[in-house]
Structure formats: C-alpha cells, structure tokens
Amino acid sequence: MTKTPPPAGAPSQADGFLRPLLVAAAAWALPGSGHLLLRKPRRAAVVGGVVLFSFLFGCWLQGHLYVVVPEQPLSRLATLSSMGAGAPYFLARYLVEYRGDILSSTFEYGKAFLLTAGLLNLLAVLDAWDIANGSKD
Amino acid sequence: MLTSHFALMVIYALQVSLFFAVLWRRRFRDRARLFLQMMAGMVGGGLLLAWLMFPFPWSPPAPIP
C-alpha cells in the first residue's frame, strides 16, 4: 500500500511544532509580541501594556528584583517567575543594574508587581502557544 | 512615591482584572462582566479581610525600639 503525499502548501509536522515554539519564544522575550505575530493586536496591546506597566511600576516602587541566592531555595522559583517578564527583566538586571531599595516603604509592594509581571507574561506565553497550536481562537 | 495601601491594591486589581478579562473572554460583554467580577472580588475581598482583622492583635501593639 502506498502512502499519498501531503497536498502542496499543507503545514508539515515540523512546521506544526516550530510555529508555536517561535511564537511562544517571541511572546516570552517581548511581552505582547506573540499575540502580535498571531495578528491579535488588541490582545497584544493589553498583554504587553499590562506586563510592562506592572514591571515598570514595580521598579518605580523600588521593589525587589529576584536573583538566585544559593542559601534560599525558594529564591530560584521567584527568580524564574521574575524572568517570565522576558527582556524587561534582563534589561533591568544587567543593563541598568537595578536592585531595588530595601529601605523603601514600598519595597514589598514593588516586589509583588515585579513578580506579577513575570507570571502574567508566562500565562500570555501559554495563551499564545495555544492559539498558534490551533487549540484556541 | 505612592504609599497608600488601598491605592496600590486597586491598581493591582485593575491590571490583573484587565489582563484576565482580555485573555479568558472573547466578547466585549463577557470581558466587562469578568473584569467587574474580578475587581469586586479582589477589592471587596481585601476590604472584608481588613475589616475582619481589625480587632487584631488583642494586646496593645509592641513599642517601637
């Protein structure tokens, strides 16, 4: 029995996996860009706007931007959550060398906003993955 | 610097409600409804918790060293 070749222009299995992967990577690296690639500009604007606002607001409040502290195992989880914000996290950490100010009265509030920015963006990545996969509209 | 606990809570609730309303619902009416439900849940829940915790601690607060 011979197998019929797929019709011309049909996405191959590799494309079916590669596209969601690229969209998810873009969505993580630059908040909102994943939905923009999927031609959902309104959702992209809200996702990008909320994540960037939360991150910048957290920095303005002098919140703590997590880094891994070997003696504190939970700091690994918190750092991963913060890294979920993508480029803003790495720009703040390595380019601006932002650390936060523990003496600031809003230090803990700022930390909550910074963590939230990362976690919300990770949810947006999953959403973009699902849309690119075809399992969600 | 914004130091009002209530204002910070409302800003936080606003951004999270907006995010989930847009991500989880498709029609405007459904988004608006979820947004208002989440806002009411977070702000109202926060105020309710604050009210419930108002009598605590029973003893007078410890002196500031």
N, CA and C atoms of all chains as a GROMACS GRO file, in nm:
protein
  606
    1MET      N    1   0.085  -0.120   0.000
    1MET     CA    2   0.000   0.000   0.000
    1MET      C    3   0.089   0.126   0.000
    2THR      N    4   0.062   0.215  -0.091
    2THR     CA    5   0.145   0.336  -0.100
    2THR      C    6   0.079   0.452  -0.024
    3LYS      N    7   0.168   0.531   0.038
    3LYS     CA    8   0.117   0.648   0.111
    3LYS      C    9   0.102   0.766   0.017
    4THR      N   10  -0.008   0.838   0.030
    4THR     CA   11  -0.027   0.955  -0.056
    4THR      C   12   0.050   1.073   0.003
    5PRO      N   13   0.120   1.147  -0.079
    5PRO     CA   14   0.195   1.263  -0.028
    5PRO      C   15   0.099   1.372   0.018
    6PRO      N   16   0.140   1.454   0.118
    6PRO     CA   17   0.053   1.562   0.163
    6PRO      C   18   0.035   1.666   0.054
    7PRO      N   19  -0.080   1.732   0.049
    7PRO     CA   20  -0.102   1.833  -0.056
    7PRO      C   21  -0.003   1.948  -0.042
    8ALA      N   22   0.028   2.008  -0.158
    8ALA     CA   23   0.124   2.119  -0.159
    8ALA      C   24   0.071   2.234  -0.075
    9GLY      N   25   0.160   2.292   0.007
    9GLY     CA   26   0.121   2.407   0.089
    9GLY      C   27   0.069   2.370   0.226
   10ALA      N   28   0.044   2.238   0.249
   10ALA     CA   29  -0.005   2.197   0.381
   10ALA      C   30   0.110   2.201   0.481
   11PRO      N   31   0.085   2.245   0.605
   11PRO     CA   32   0.194   2.253   0.702
   11PRO      C   33   0.241   2.114   0.743
   12SER      N   34   0.373   2.096   0.743
   12SER     CA   35   0.428   1.967   0.783
   12SER      C   36   0.424   1.957   0.935
   13GLN      N   37   0.460   1.839   0.988
   13GLN     CA   38   0.457   1.818   1.133
   13GLN      C   39   0.561   1.907   1.201
   14ALA      N   40   0.676   1.925   1.131
   14ALA     CA   41   0.781   2.009   1.189
   14ALA      C   42   0.733   2.154   1.200
   15ASP      N   43   0.662   2.200   1.093
   15ASP     CA   44   0.609   2.337   1.097
   15ASP      C   45   0.505   2.350   1.208
   16GLY      N   46   0.427   2.245   1.227
   16GLY     CA   47   0.322   2.247   1.328
   16GLY      C   48   0.377   2.261   1.468
   17PHE      N   49   0.501   2.222   1.488
   17PHE     CA   50   0.562   2.237   1.620
   17PHE      C   51   0.648   2.363   1.628
   18LEU      N   52   0.712   2.394   1.515
   18LEU     CA   53   0.806   2.507   1.513
   18LEU      C   54   0.735   2.641   1.530
   19ARG      N   55   0.620   2.654   1.465
   19ARG     CA   56   0.550   2.783   1.470
   19ARG      C   57   0.506   2.820   1.612
   20PRO      N   58   0.437   2.728   1.684
   20PRO     CA   59   0.403   2.764   1.823
   20PRO      C   60   0.526   2.792   1.908
   21LEU      N   61   0.634   2.720   1.880
   21LEU     CA   62   0.757   2.740   1.959
   21LEU      C   63   0.813   2.880   1.936
   22LEU      N   64   0.815   2.922   1.810
   22LEU     CA   65   0.866   3.056   1.777
   22LEU      C   66   0.776   3.164   1.836
   23VAL      N   67   0.646   3.143   1.824
   23VAL     CA   68   0.551   3.241   1.878
   23VAL      C   69   0.566   3.251   2.030
   24ALA      N   70   0.580   3.134   2.096
   24ALA     CA   71   0.595   3.134   2.242
   24ALA      C   72   0.725   3.202   2.283
   25ALA      N   73   0.832   3.176   2.207
   25ALA     CA   74   0.961   3.239   2.238
   25ALA      C   75   0.952   3.391   2.224
   26ALA      N   76   0.885   3.436   2.118
   26ALA     CA   77   0.868   3.580   2.096
   26ALA      C   78   0.781   3.639   2.207
   27ALA      N   79   0.675   3.566   2.243
   27ALA     CA   80   0.585   3.616   2.348
   27ALA      C   81   0.657   3.629   2.480
   28TRP      N   82   0.750   3.539   2.507
   28TRP     CA   83   0.826   3.548   2.632
   28TRP      C   84   0.928   3.662   2.625
   29ALA      N   85   1.000   3.669   2.514
   29ALA     CA   86   1.109   3.767   2.504
   29ALA      C   87   1.058   3.910   2.509
   30LEU      N   88   0.952   3.937   2.435
   30LEU     CA   89   0.898   4.073   2.432
   30LEU      C   90   0.747   4.064   2.458
   31PRO      N   91   0.703   4.103   2.578
   31PRO     CA   92   0.562   4.086   2.613
   31PRO      C   93   0.467   4.145   2.509
   32GLY      N   94   0.373   4.064   2.464
   32GLY     CA   95   0.274   4.109   2.366
   32GLY      C   96   0.308   4.074   2.223
   33SER      N   97   0.437   4.046   2.197
   33SER     CA   98   0.478   4.023   2.058
   33SER      C   99   0.423   3.891   2.004
   34GLY      N  100   0.402   3.793   2.090
   34GLY     CA  101   0.347   3.666   2.045
   34GLY      C  102   0.208   3.682   1.986
   35HIS      N  103   0.124   3.757   2.056
   35HIS     CA  104  -0.011   3.780   2.006
   35HIS      C  105  -0.009   3.870   1.882
   36LEU      N  106   0.090   3.957   1.876
   36LEU     CA  107   0.103   4.043   1.758
   36LEU      C  108   0.138   3.959   1.635
   37LEU      N  109   0.225   3.860   1.654
   37LEU     CA  110   0.260   3.769   1.544
   37LEU      C  111   0.139   3.688   1.500
   38LEU      N  112   0.048   3.662   1.594
   38LEU     CA  113  -0.073   3.586   1.562
   38LEU      C  114  -0.185   3.676   1.511
   39ARG      N  115  -0.151   3.801   1.486
   39ARG     CA  116  -0.246   3.901   1.433
   39ARG      C  117  -0.365   3.922   1.528
   40LYS      N  118  -0.330   3.938   1.652
   40LYS     CA  119  -0.430   3.974   1.752
   40LYS      C  120  -0.381   4.101   1.823
   41PRO      N  121  -0.392   4.215   1.752
   41PRO     CA  122  -0.328   4.337   1.802
   41PRO      C  123  -0.388   4.389   1.933
   42ARG      N  124  -0.518   4.374   1.951
   42ARG     CA  125  -0.579   4.426   2.075
   42ARG      C  126  -0.530   4.347   2.196
   43ARG      N  127  -0.531   4.215   2.180
   43ARG     CA  128  -0.485   4.133   2.292
   43ARG      C  129  -0.335   4.157   2.317
   44ALA      N  130  -0.261   4.176   2.208
   44ALA     CA  131  -0.118   4.204   2.222
   44ALA      C  132  -0.096   4.334   2.299
   45ALA      N  133  -0.177   4.434   2.267
   45ALA     CA  134  -0.162   4.565   2.334
   45ALA      C  135  -0.192   4.552   2.483
   46VAL      N  136  -0.296   4.478   2.517
   46VAL     CA  137  -0.332   4.465   2.658
   46VAL      C  138  -0.226   4.382   2.732
   47VAL      N  139  -0.187   4.269   2.673
   47VAL     CA  140  -0.087   4.183   2.737
   47VAL      C  141   0.044   4.259   2.757
   48GLY      N  142   0.093   4.318   2.648
   48GLY     CA  143   0.219   4.393   2.656
   48GLY      C  144   0.208   4.511   2.750
   49GLY      N  145   0.096   4.582   2.741
   49GLY     CA  146   0.078   4.700   2.825
   49GLY      C  147   0.072   4.666   2.973
   50VAL      N  148  -0.004   4.562   3.006
   50VAL     CA  149  -0.017   4.525   3.148
   50VAL      C  150   0.116   4.474   3.203
   51VAL      N  151   0.184   4.389   3.127
   51VAL     CA  152   0.310   4.333   3.177
   51VAL      C  153   0.415   4.443   3.193
   52LEU      N  154   0.425   4.529   3.093
   52LEU     CA  155   0.526   4.636   3.103
   52LEU      C  156   0.489   4.735   3.213
   53PHE      N  157   0.360   4.768   3.225
   53PHE     CA  158   0.319   4.859   3.331
   53PHE      C  159   0.353   4.800   3.468
   54SER      N  160   0.319   4.672   3.486
   54SER     CA  161   0.343   4.608   3.615
   54SER      C  162   0.493   4.607   3.647
   55PHE      N  163   0.574   4.579   3.546
   55PHE     CA  164   0.718   4.574   3.569
   55PHE      C  165   0.775   4.712   3.603
   56LEU      N  166   0.736   4.811   3.523
   56LEU     CA  167   0.789   4.947   3.546
   56LEU      C  168   0.736   5.005   3.677
   57PHE      N  169   0.612   4.975   3.707
   57PHE     CA  170   0.554   5.025   3.832
   57PHE      C  171   0.626   4.962   3.952
   58GLY      N  172   0.656   4.832   3.939
   58GLY     CA  173   0.731   4.764   4.045
   58GLY      C  174   0.869   4.825   4.064
   59CYS      N  175   0.933   4.861   3.953
   59CYS     CA  176   1.065   4.926   3.962
   59CYS      C  177   1.051   5.064   4.024
   60TRP      N  178   0.945   5.136   3.987
   60TRP     CA  179   0.923   5.270   4.042
   60TRP      C  180   0.901   5.264   4.194
   61LEU      N  181   0.838   5.156   4.238
   61LEU     CA  182   0.815   5.138   4.382
   61LEU      C  183   0.940   5.085   4.453
   62GLN      N  184   1.049   5.070   4.379
   62GLN     CA  185   1.177   5.022   4.434
   62GLN      C  186   1.165   4.879   4.487
   63GLY      N  187   1.084   4.798   4.417
   63GLY     CA  188   1.065   4.660   4.460
   63GLY      C  189   1.187   4.574   4.433
   64HIS      N  190   1.187   4.458   4.497
   64HIS     CA  191   1.299   4.365   4.487
   64HIS      C  192   1.291   4.286   4.357
   65LEU      N  193   1.398   4.291   4.278
   65LEU     CA  194   1.407   4.208   4.157
   65LEU      C  195   1.489   4.085   4.195
   66TYR      N  196   1.422   3.971   4.194
   66TYR     CA  197   1.485   3.849   4.247
   66TYR      C  198   1.605   3.804   4.167
   67VAL      N  199   1.705   3.757   4.239
   67VAL     CA  200   1.818   3.683   4.182
   67VAL      C  201   1.834   3.557   4.268
   68VAL      N  202   1.902   3.458   4.212
   68VAL     CA  203   1.917   3.333   4.286
   68VAL      C  204   2.014   3.352   4.402
   69VAL      N  205   1.968   3.313   4.520
   69VAL     CA  206   2.054   3.312   4.639
   69VAL      C  207   2.068   3.164   4.678
   70PRO      N  208   2.189   3.109   4.670
   70PRO     CA  209   2.204   2.964   4.692
   70PRO      C  210   2.150   2.916   4.827
   71GLU      N  211   2.159   3.000   4.929
   71GLU     CA  212   2.112   2.957   5.062
   71GLU      C  213   1.959   2.958   5.073
   72GLN      N  214   1.893   3.021   4.976
   72GLN     CA  215   1.747   3.031   4.981
   72GLN      C  216   1.686   2.960   4.859
   73PRO      N  217   1.646   2.834   4.876
   73PRO     CA  218   1.595   2.757   4.760
   73PRO      C  219   1.475   2.823   4.693
   74LEU      N  220   1.390   2.888   4.771
   74LEU     CA  221   1.270   2.948   4.711
   74LEU      C  222   1.304   3.067   4.620
   75SER      N  223   1.424   3.123   4.638
   75SER     CA  224   1.462   3.235   4.552
   75SER      C  225   1.476   3.190   4.406
   76ARG      N  226   1.501   3.059   4.386
   76ARG     CA  227   1.509   3.008   4.248
   76ARG      C  228   1.374   3.018   4.179
   77LEU      N  229   1.270   2.979   4.252
   77LEU     CA  230   1.135   2.988   4.195
   77LEU      C  231   1.097   3.134   4.169
   78ALA      N  232   1.128   3.219   4.265
   78ALA     CA  233   1.094   3.361   4.250
   78ALA      C  234   1.171   3.423   4.134
   79THR      N  235   1.297   3.381   4.117
   79THR     CA  236   1.376   3.435   4.006
   79THR      C  237   1.318   3.388   3.872
   80LEU      N  238   1.278   3.261   3.866
   80LEU     CA  239   1.216   3.211   3.743
   80LEU      C  240   1.088   3.288   3.713
   81SER      N  241   1.010   3.315   3.817
   81SER     CA  242   0.886   3.392   3.798
   81SER      C  243   0.917   3.531   3.744
   82SER      N  244   1.016   3.596   3.803
   82SER     CA  245   1.052   3.731   3.757
   82SER      C  246   1.105   3.728   3.615
   83MET      N  247   1.182   3.623   3.583
   83MET     CA  248   1.239   3.612   3.448
   83MET      C  249   1.130   3.592   3.343
   84GLY      N  250   1.011   3.551   3.388
   84GLY     CA  251   0.899   3.535   3.296
   84GLY      C  252   0.866   3.663   3.221
   85ALA      N  253   0.906   3.776   3.274
   85ALA     CA  254   0.878   3.904   3.208
   85ALA      C  255   0.961   3.921   3.081
   86GLY      N  256   1.064   3.837   3.063
   86GLY     CA  257   1.143   3.840   2.940
   86GLY      C  258   1.245   3.953   2.938
   87ALA      N  259   1.248   4.025   2.826
   87ALA     CA  260   1.351   4.128   2.806
   87ALA      C  261   1.356   4.233   2.918
   88PRO      N  262   1.241   4.280   2.968
   88PRO     CA  263   1.250   4.382   3.074
   88PRO      C  264   1.331   4.335   3.195
   89TYR      N  265   1.317   4.207   3.231
   89TYR     CA  266   1.393   4.156   3.346
   89TYR      C  267   1.543   4.166   3.320
   90PHE      N  268   1.586   4.119   3.202
   90PHE     CA  269   1.729   4.115   3.175
   90PHE      C  270   1.786   4.255   3.152
   91LEU      N  271   1.704   4.342   3.091
   91LEU     CA  272   1.750   4.481   3.075
   91LEU      C  273   1.768   4.547   3.211
   92ALA      N  274   1.670   4.526   3.298
   92ALA     CA  275   1.679   4.589   3.431
   92ALA      C  276   1.795   4.531   3.510
   93ARG      N  277   1.814   4.402   3.498
   93ARG     CA  278   1.916   4.337   3.582
   93ARG      C  279   2.058   4.364   3.533
   94TYR      N  280   2.079   4.354   3.402
   94TYR     CA  281   2.216   4.362   3.351
   94TYR      C  282   2.250   4.497   3.290
   95LEU      N  283   2.154   4.564   3.228
   95LEU     CA  284   2.186   4.691   3.164
   95LEU      C  285   2.179   4.807   3.263
   96VAL      N  286   2.071   4.810   3.338
   96VAL     CA  287   2.052   4.922   3.434
   96VAL      C  288   2.108   4.885   3.570
   97GLU      N  289   2.132   4.756   3.592
   97GLU     CA  290   2.177   4.703   3.722
   97GLU      C  291   2.082   4.744   3.834
   98TYR      N  292   1.954   4.728   3.805
   98TYR     CA  293   1.850   4.760   3.904
   98TYR      C  294   1.852   4.654   4.015
   99ARG      N  295   1.841   4.699   4.138
   99ARG     CA  296   1.839   4.606   4.251
   99ARG      C  297   1.718   4.626   4.341
  100GLY      N  298   1.662   4.747   4.341
  100GLY     CA  299   1.556   4.779   4.436
  100GLY      C  300   1.617   4.838   4.563
  101ASP      N  301   1.532   4.892   4.646
  101ASP     CA  302   1.581   4.955   4.769
  101ASP      C  303   1.507   4.897   4.887
  102ILE      N  304   1.577   4.819   4.967
  102ILE     CA  305   1.513   4.750   5.080
  102ILE      C  306   1.464   4.850   5.186
  103LEU      N  307   1.520   4.970   5.185
  103LEU     CA  308   1.477   5.070   5.284
  103LEU      C  309   1.350   5.143   5.241
  104SER      N  310   1.312   5.123   5.116
  104SER     CA  311   1.190   5.189   5.067
  104SER      C  312   1.067   5.127   5.133
  105SER      N  313   0.970   5.212   5.166
  105SER     CA  314   0.849   5.161   5.232
  105SER      C  315   0.762   5.079   5.137
  106THR      N  316   0.787   5.092   5.008
  106THR     CA  317   0.708   5.016   4.911
  106THR      C  318   0.786   4.899   4.851
  107PHE      N  319   0.891   4.861   4.918
  107PHE     CA  320   0.978   4.752   4.870
  107PHE      C  321   0.899   4.624   4.844
  108GLU      N  322   0.815   4.584   4.939
  108GLU     CA  323   0.739   4.459   4.926
  108GLU      C  324   0.630   4.471   4.818
  109TYR      N  325   0.567   4.587   4.811
  109TYR     CA  326   0.463   4.608   4.709
  109TYR      C  327   0.526   4.599   4.570
  110GLY      N  328   0.640   4.665   4.555
  110GLY     CA  329   0.709   4.664   4.427
  110GLY      C  330   0.747   4.523   4.387
  111LYS      N  331   0.789   4.444   4.486
  111LYS     CA  332   0.825   4.303   4.460
  111LYS      C  333   0.704   4.228   4.406
  112ALA      N  334   0.587   4.253   4.464
  112ALA     CA  335   0.464   4.185   4.417
  112ALA      C  336   0.435   4.222   4.272
  113PHE      N  337   0.453   4.349   4.238
  113PHE     CA  338   0.426   4.392   4.100
  113PHE      C  339   0.528   4.328   4.004
  114LEU      N  340   0.654   4.321   4.045
  114LEU     CA  341   0.757   4.264   3.958
  114LEU      C  342   0.732   4.114   3.936
  115LEU      N  343   0.697   4.044   4.042
  115LEU     CA  344   0.667   3.901   4.028
  115LEU      C  345   0.544   3.880   3.942
  116THR      N  346   0.444   3.965   3.962
  116THR     CA  347   0.321   3.953   3.884
  116THR      C  348   0.346   3.974   3.735
  117ALA      N  349   0.432   4.070   3.703
  117ALA     CA  350   0.464   4.095   3.562
  117ALA      C  351   0.516   3.968   3.496
  118GLY      N  352   0.608   3.899   3.565
  118GLY     CA  353   0.665   3.776   3.510
  118GLY      C  354   0.562   3.666   3.497
  119LEU      N  355   0.480   3.649   3.599
  119LEU     CA  356   0.382   3.539   3.597
  119LEU      C  357   0.273   3.564   3.493
  120LEU      N  358   0.229   3.689   3.481
  120LEU     CA  359   0.127   3.720   3.380
  120LEU      C  360   0.182   3.695   3.240
  121ASN      N  361   0.308   3.730   3.219
  121ASN     CA  362   0.365   3.708   3.086
  121ASN      C  363   0.378   3.559   3.056
  122LEU      N  364   0.408   3.479   3.158
  122LEU     CA  365   0.415   3.335   3.135
  122LEU      C  366   0.277   3.280   3.095
  123LEU      N  367   0.171   3.332   3.156
  123LEU     CA  368   0.036   3.292   3.115
  123LEU      C  369   0.007   3.335   2.972
  124ALA      N  370   0.055   3.454   2.936
  124ALA     CA  371   0.036   3.502   2.799
  124ALA      C  372   0.111   3.414   2.700
  125VAL      N  373   0.228   3.363   2.741
  125VAL     CA  374   0.305   3.272   2.656
  125VAL      C  375   0.224   3.145   2.629
  126LEU      N  376   0.164   3.090   2.735
  126LEU     CA  377   0.081   2.970   2.719
  126LEU      C  378  -0.038   2.997   2.627
  127ASP      N  379  -0.099   3.114   2.643
  127ASP     CA  380  -0.212   3.151   2.559
  127ASP      C  381  -0.170   3.160   2.412
  128ALA      N  382  -0.055   3.225   2.388
  128ALA     CA  383  -0.004   3.238   2.250
  128ALA      C  384   0.028   3.100   2.192
  129TRP      N  385   0.084   3.013   2.275
  129TRP     CA  386   0.115   2.877   2.231
  129TRP      C  387  -0.013   2.805   2.187
  130ASP      N  388  -0.117   2.817   2.270
  130ASP     CA  389  -0.244   2.750   2.237
  130ASP      C  390  -0.306   2.805   2.108
  131ILE      N  391  -0.298   2.936   2.090
  131ILE     CA  392  -0.355   2.995   1.968
  131ILE      C  393  -0.275   2.950   1.845
  132ALA      N  394  -0.142   2.951   1.858
  132ALA     CA  395  -0.059   2.909   1.745
  132ALA      C  396  -0.078   2.761   1.713
  133ASN      N  397  -0.109   2.685   1.815
  133ASN     CA  398  -0.131   2.541   1.801
  133ASN      C  399  -0.265   2.508   1.735
  134GLY      N  400  -0.357   2.603   1.744
  134GLY     CA  401  -0.489   2.583   1.689
  134GLY      C  402  -0.589   2.530   1.789
  135SER      N  403  -0.547   2.517   1.915
  135SER     CA  404  -0.639   2.463   2.015
  135SER      C  405  -0.721   2.573   2.082
  136LYS      N  406  -0.700   2.698   2.040
  136LYS     CA  407  -0.775   2.811   2.095
  136LYS      C  408  -0.783   2.917   1.987
  137ASP      N  409  -0.889   2.999   1.990
  137ASP     CA  410  -0.900   3.102   1.887
  137ASP      C  411  -0.846   3.235   1.938
  138MET      N  412   0.642   5.915   4.594
  138MET     CA  413   0.616   5.770   4.598
  138MET      C  414   0.474   5.744   4.647
  139LEU      N  415   0.408   5.651   4.580
  139LEU     CA  416   0.271   5.615   4.616
  139LEU      C  417   0.276   5.516   4.733
  140THR      N  418   0.227   5.555   4.850
  140THR     CA  419   0.238   5.467   4.967
  140THR      C  420   0.101   5.425   5.021
  141SER      N  421  -0.005   5.468   4.956
  141SER     CA  422  -0.139   5.430   5.003
  141SER      C  423  -0.164   5.281   4.974
  142HIS      N  424  -0.188   5.204   5.079
  142HIS     CA  425  -0.211   5.061   5.062
  142HIS      C  426  -0.333   5.037   4.974
  143PHE      N  427  -0.437   5.117   4.997
  143PHE     CA  428  -0.562   5.097   4.922
  143PHE      C  429  -0.541   5.127   4.773
  144ALA      N  430  -0.473   5.238   4.745
  144ALA     CA  431  -0.449   5.274   4.604
  144ALA      C  432  -0.367   5.168   4.534
  145LEU      N  433  -0.265   5.116   4.604
  145LEU     CA  434  -0.182   5.012   4.543
  145LEU      C  435  -0.263   4.884   4.517
  146MET      N  436  -0.352   4.853   4.611
  146MET     CA  437  -0.438   4.735   4.594
  146MET      C  438  -0.530   4.753   4.473
  147VAL      N  439  -0.587   4.872   4.460
  147VAL     CA  440  -0.679   4.897   4.348
  147VAL      C  441  -0.603   4.891   4.214
  148ILE      N  442  -0.484   4.949   4.209
  148ILE     CA  443  -0.404   4.945   4.085
  148ILE      C  444  -0.372   4.800   4.049
  149TYR      N  445  -0.333   4.723   4.149
  149TYR     CA  446  -0.300   4.582   4.126
  149TYR      C  447  -0.423   4.506   4.074
  150ALA      N  448  -0.537   4.528   4.140
  150ALA     CA  449  -0.661   4.461   4.099
  150ALA      C  450  -0.701   4.501   3.958
  151LEU      N  451  -0.684   4.628   3.924
  151LEU     CA  452  -0.718   4.678   3.790
  151LEU      C  453  -0.638   4.606   3.682
  152GLN      N  454  -0.507   4.600   3.701
  152GLN     CA  455  -0.424   4.541   3.596
  152GLN      C  456  -0.448   4.391   3.583
  153VAL      N  457  -0.464   4.321   3.695
  153VAL     CA  458  -0.486   4.176   3.688
  153VAL      C  459  -0.624   4.145   3.628
  154SER      N  460  -0.726   4.222   3.667
  154SER     CA  461  -0.861   4.200   3.613
  154SER      C  462  -0.863   4.225   3.463
  155LEU      N  463  -0.799   4.332   3.421
  155LEU     CA  464  -0.795   4.364   3.278
  155LEU      C  465  -0.727   4.252   3.199
  156PHE      N  466  -0.615   4.205   3.253
  156PHE     CA  467  -0.538   4.101   3.185
  156PHE      C  468  -0.621   3.973   3.166
  157PHE      N  469  -0.683   3.927   3.274
  157PHE     CA  470  -0.757   3.802   3.266
  157PHE      C  471  -0.886   3.817   3.186
  158ALA      N  472  -0.948   3.933   3.195
  158ALA     CA  473  -1.071   3.954   3.118
  158ALA      C  474  -1.041   3.946   2.968
  159VAL      N  475  -0.930   4.003   2.927
  159VAL     CA  476  -0.895   4.001   2.784
  159VAL      C  477  -0.845   3.863   2.741
  160LEU      N  478  -0.776   3.796   2.830
  160LEU     CA  479  -0.718   3.666   2.794
  160LEU      C  480  -0.821   3.554   2.795
  161TRP      N  481  -0.917   3.562   2.884
  161TRP     CA  482  -1.008   3.448   2.903
  161TRP      C  483  -1.143   3.465   2.834
  162ARG      N  484  -1.180   3.583   2.792
  162ARG     CA  485  -1.311   3.604   2.729
  162ARG      C  486  -1.291   3.666   2.591
  163ARG      N  487  -1.387   3.644   2.502
  163ARG     CA  488  -1.373   3.694   2.365
  163ARG      C  489  -1.467   3.812   2.336
  164ARG      N  490  -1.589   3.803   2.386
  164ARG     CA  491  -1.684   3.911   2.356
  164ARG      C  492  -1.671   4.023   2.457
  165PHE      N  493  -1.700   4.145   2.413
  165PHE     CA  494  -1.682   4.262   2.500
  165PHE      C  495  -1.766   4.252   2.626
  166ARG      N  496  -1.891   4.206   2.608
  166ARG     CA  497  -1.983   4.197   2.721
  166ARG      C  498  -1.930   4.099   2.827
  167ASP      N  499  -1.879   3.985   2.780
  167ASP     CA  500  -1.825   3.885   2.873
  167ASP      C  501  -1.699   3.937   2.942
  168ARG      N  502  -1.618   4.010   2.866
  168ARG     CA  503  -1.496   4.068   2.924
  168ARG      C  504  -1.530   4.168   3.033
  169ALA      N  505  -1.628   4.254   3.003
  169ALA     CA  506  -1.666   4.356   3.101
  169ALA      C  507  -1.720   4.290   3.228
  170ARG      N  508  -1.796   4.184   3.210
  170ARG     CA  509  -1.855   4.117   3.327
  170ARG      C  510  -1.744   4.053   3.412
  171LEU      N  511  -1.652   3.981   3.347
  171LEU     CA  512  -1.543   3.917   3.423
  171LEU      C  513  -1.455   4.022   3.490
  172PHE      N  514  -1.430   4.132   3.418
  172PHE     CA  515  -1.348   4.240   3.475
  172PHE      C  516  -1.411   4.293   3.605
  173LEU      N  517  -1.541   4.320   3.599
  173LEU     CA  518  -1.610   4.374   3.717
  173LEU      C  519  -1.615   4.270   3.830
  174GLN      N  520  -1.637   4.144   3.794
  174GLN     CA  521  -1.640   4.039   3.897
  174GLN      C  522  -1.505   4.028   3.967
  175MET      N  523  -1.397   4.030   3.890
  175MET     CA  524  -1.264   4.016   3.949
  175MET      C  525  -1.228   4.138   4.033
  176MET      N  526  -1.262   4.255   3.981
  176MET     CA  527  -1.236   4.379   4.058
  176MET      C  528  -1.309   4.375   4.191
  177ALA      N  529  -1.438   4.339   4.184
  177ALA     CA  530  -1.518   4.335   4.307
  177ALA      C  531  -1.463   4.230   4.402
  178GLY      N  532  -1.423   4.116   4.348
  178GLY     CA  533  -1.369   4.008   4.433
  178GLY      C  534  -1.242   4.050   4.503
  179MET      N  535  -1.152   4.113   4.428
  179MET     CA  536  -1.021   4.148   4.488
  179MET      C  537  -1.031   4.267   4.582
  180VAL      N  538  -1.096   4.374   4.536
  180VAL     CA  539  -1.105   4.494   4.621
  180VAL      C  540  -1.201   4.468   4.738
  181GLY      N  541  -1.317   4.411   4.706
  181GLY     CA  542  -1.414   4.381   4.813
  181GLY      C  543  -1.359   4.278   4.910
  182GLY      N  544  -1.294   4.174   4.858
  182GLY     CA  545  -1.236   4.072   4.944
  182GLY      C  546  -1.127   4.129   5.033
  183GLY      N  547  -1.046   4.219   4.977
  183GLY     CA  548  -0.941   4.283   5.056
  183GLY      C  549  -0.998   4.368   5.169
  184LEU      N  550  -1.104   4.442   5.137
  184LEU     CA  551  -1.168   4.527   5.239
  184LEU      C  552  -1.234   4.440   5.347
  185LEU      N  553  -1.294   4.330   5.304
  185LEU     CA  554  -1.360   4.240   5.400
  185LEU      C  555  -1.256   4.178   5.495
  186LEU      N  556  -1.144   4.134   5.437
  186LEU     CA  557  -1.038   4.077   5.521
  186LEU      C  558  -0.984   4.181   5.619
  187ALA      N  559  -0.966   4.304   5.570
  187ALA     CA  560  -0.916   4.411   5.656
  187ALA      C  561  -1.014   4.436   5.772
  188TRP      N  562  -1.144   4.432   5.740
  188TRP     CA  563  -1.246   4.456   5.842
  188TRP      C  564  -1.245   4.343   5.945
  189LEU      N  565  -1.232   4.219   5.895
  189LEU     CA  566  -1.229   4.104   5.987
  189LEU      C  567  -1.106   4.107   6.077
  190MET      N  568  -0.995   4.159   6.024
  190MET     CA  569  -0.871   4.159   6.103
  190MET      C  570  -0.857   4.284   6.189
  191PHE      N  571  -0.955   4.372   6.179
  191PHE     CA  572  -0.943   4.500   6.251
  191PHE      C  573  -0.920   4.484   6.401
  192PRO      N  574  -0.989   4.388   6.471
  192PRO     CA  575  -0.969   4.378   6.617
  192PRO      C  576  -0.833   4.323   6.658
  193PHE      N  577  -0.758   4.267   6.563
  193PHE     CA  578  -0.631   4.203   6.599
  193PHE      C  579  -0.517   4.302   6.585
  194PRO      N  580  -0.410   4.289   6.667
  194PRO     CA  581  -0.394   4.194   6.777
  194PRO      C  582  -0.475   4.236   6.900
  195TRP      N  583  -0.505   4.139   6.987
  195TRP     CA  584  -0.583   4.169   7.106
  195TRP      C  585  -0.506   4.262   7.200
  196SER      N  586  -0.377   4.231   7.214
  196SER     CA  587  -0.294   4.310   7.306
  196SER      C  588  -0.252   4.440   7.240
  197PRO      N  589  -0.212   4.540   7.320
  197PRO     CA  590  -0.166   4.665   7.258
  197PRO      C  591  -0.039   4.640   7.175
  198PRO      N  592  -0.017   4.717   7.071
  198PRO     CA  593   0.099   4.694   6.985
  198PRO      C  594   0.230   4.709   7.061
  199ALA      N  595   0.328   4.631   7.019
  199ALA     CA  596   0.459   4.634   7.084
  199ALA      C  597   0.524   4.770   7.060
  200PRO      N  598   0.597   4.821   7.160
  200PRO     CA  599   0.662   4.951   7.141
  200PRO      C  600   0.773   4.944   7.035
  201ILE      N  601   0.786   5.052   6.963
  201ILE     CA  602   0.891   5.057   6.860
  201ILE      C  603   1.025   5.079   6.930
  202PRO      N  604   1.123   4.990   6.907
  202PRO     CA  605   1.252   5.006   6.978
  202PRO      C  606   1.327   5.130   6.933
   0.00000   0.00000   0.00000
